[in-house]
Amino acid sequence: MHLSRYIADLETLLAEHKASQRFWAEDVESLLETLVKLPTRKDFCIPLDLKNGRSDEEVLTLARQLTDRFGGLLSFWPEMLETAAHMP
């Protein structure tokens, strides 16, 4: 969602300022070409901050595990808030 909004914002700025800033417009056009192609890349959804010598498959597995663990934490969140509310 963020990517599509960013692309839309860049396209709007490009339409508004293309004629007055040709050097800038060329850079933005190049960036837009790259951004539009990003979601079709095989490694688009691979979190690079988890890469650290891991293969793409290992990173995807780790990302799934972390997401699952975070979901588990969130399932206890209401109880944690309730307990914290009664602490001195």
Residue, then its C-alpha position, 0 to 999 in steps of 0.5 A: m500500500h505504501l509503495s502504490r501511494y508513493i508512486a502516485d505521489l511521485e506521478t502527481l509531482l511529476a505532472e505538476h513540475k515536469a516542464s520546469q525541472r527537466f533534470w529532476a523529472e528524468d530522475v523521477e521517471s527513472l525511479l518510477e520505472t524501478l518502483v513499478k517493477l519492484p513488486t514483480r521481483k522474486d525477492f521483493c518480499i524478502p526483508l533485507d535486515l534479516k539477510n545477514g548471510r542467510s539464503d532467501e528461503e531461510v530469510l522467508t522462513l525466519a520472517r514467517q516465524l517472527t511474524d507468528r511469534f509477534g502474533g502470539l504476543l498480540s494475542f496476550w496484549p489485552e490481558m497484559l494491559e488489564t494486568a498492568a492497569h491493576m499494578p501499583 
